Amino acid sequence: MAHANEVECGRRSAAGQWRWILAAVSLLLAGTVQSAAPDLAKAEQLLQSGQAAEAKALFEQALEADPSSVGAHLGLGRAYYALGEYARARIEFETVLRYDNLPRDQHGQTEVYDQAAADYAAGRQWRPFYYAETGIGNYRENSSSATAIFGGAGNHDTFLPIRVGGGWNKSMTERHSFNGTLDYRFRAYDDSDRRNDSDLRWNVNVSRPVDDDNLRFGMRGRASYRGDGQYRNDWGVFADYRVGLGDNDQVTLGGEVRERRYPTGPLRSRTRDIAELTGSWTHSLANGRTSLTFGGLLTQEWATQDRPEGDGTFWGVNGEIDHSFRDSLDGFFWWSYVNESYDDERPDFSTDPDLLKVRNDDLWNFGGGLVWGFAPGWTLRPTFEYNWEDSSIAELAYSSTELWLTVRKSF
């Protein structure tokens, strides 16, 4: 009996020793993790004091410990922005923030993202941005098959462009955020025979980072004035998934289903439903000063009621390059090609109304410009755009060139 008691006491003593050892190891591991976890507050202090490179290293360490950290992703994006690596900054910001209706240039995009990220670091619940833009432009209709039939090539129209809008971001949970944008564009043409253009675009969505990726879903649409009291209303639901591939690359895959409705007037028969798949790849090069993007789309239109061409299937490719010459000067160039094919035959009124043809269009678009920041929040933007549409129906061929010079103020 004495021997059994000694054995039992020995077991209890050994179990107690193991509990002490496990507790000590747990405390040691907790201390190691705590000491390895970077201090975001320290990184923010370094960034505020102008030590962006040092802050960048701390934010990178924070992401190693927590790849989905909102504060670390936004902090790293701000560090890239402070270092002038705008292409890398945009890739990092878009792990958390995703806005529509931003200007094409990466300077303008990263400026908006940087301000929202700074508001997040300051603990602000609502993180808004605003902008206003105006200037002068010129529209020219170029020669095409349609102008050979109906005339009108070479017409020049001066216009006044106006664009105002903004957006906001608000945290819903530690990971999820609510985003929205509102963008109004207006053109007043000098030619009284040409209708003025009016376009209101909106977007609301929820997004969240998933390690180095981002998931976003929501609703968006636009209301456009088409002249003679007619309007076009678009609205739909969309989702996209952005995959981060390190500091220099991201791939975005998206899908959308929307309705394009003409409520009244002769265009009402063109009301239709649209489903679209998109994809793009963005690459940062030249030490983060240059951004290169290639993309593609596949679109199906159906339920077009009495539209002469019937349903349509579209596919296209596009690309864009943006380079920061210096912190106050940015240049960009973009292009796109879309093929539109339709199901039904329609009359070719340009040759013989009794001749039926299946409509097939090729659309080419090119554009580019410079962005010069001449004062805090102020930019001067000379821009051009060339559009060319060839069609199996000659009367639908179209080509135009647009030039405009605008001043933009960001708030």
Secondary structure, 3 states (H helix, E strand, C coil): CHHHHHHHHHHHHHHHHHHHHHHHHHHHHHHHHHHHCCCHHHHHHHHHCCCHHHHHHHHHHHHHHCCCCHHHHHHHHHHHHHCCCHHHHHHHHCCCCCCCCCCCCHHHHHHHHHHHHHHHHCCCCECCEEEEEEEEEEEEECCCHHHHHHCCCCCEEEEEEEEEEEEEEEECCCCCEEEEEEEEEEEEECCCCCCCEEEEEEEEEEEEEECCEEEEEEEEEEEEEEECCEEEEEEEEEEEEEEECCCCEEEEEEEEEEEEECCCCHHHHHCEEEEEEEEEEEEEECCCCEEEEEEEEEEEEECCCCCCCCCEEEEEEEEEEEEEEECCEEEEEEEEEEEEEEEEEEEECCCEEEEEEEEEEEEEEEEEEEEEEEECCEEEEEEEEEEEEEECCHHHCEEEEEEEEEEEEEC
